[in-house]
Amino acid sequence: MKQTLLVTGATFALIVVGLVIYFLVAYLSMLTFALSFMIFPVFLIVGLGFFKLARNRAAK
């Protein structure tokens, strides 16, 4: 159950990363540029961290 929640959270975090990249390309402005560099790393780290936790739980 916890592994499923971790994978779901990671998937949603990486979807947010994809949306940030989309808005950066589609609506290029200083605001989207600044917001992308504030949002992108946080959700990328969270998403990849959740995947790593889920993988470690599966290995046990």
Secondary structure in CASP SS format (residue, H / E / C, confidence):
PFRMAT SS
TARGET T0000
AUTHOR 0000-0000-0000
METHOD secondary structure of the structure
MODEL  1
M C 1.00
K H 1.00
Q H 1.00
T H 1.00
L H 1.00
L H 1.00
V H 1.00
T H 1.00
G H 1.00
A H 1.00
T H 1.00
F H 1.00
A H 1.00
L H 1.00
I H 1.00
V H 1.00
V H 1.00
G H 1.00
L H 1.00
V H 1.00
I H 1.00
Y H 1.00
F H 1.00
L H 1.00
V H 1.00
A H 1.00
Y C 1.00
L C 1.00
S C 1.00
M H 1.00
L H 1.00
T H 1.00
F H 1.00
A H 1.00
L H 1.00
S H 1.00
F H 1.00
M H 1.00
I H 1.00
F H 1.00
P H 1.00
V H 1.00
F H 1.00
L H 1.00
I H 1.00
V H 1.00
G H 1.00
L H 1.00
G H 1.00
F H 1.00
F H 1.00
K H 1.00
L H 1.00
A H 1.00
R H 1.00
N H 1.00
R H 1.00
A H 1.00
A H 1.00
K C 1.00
END
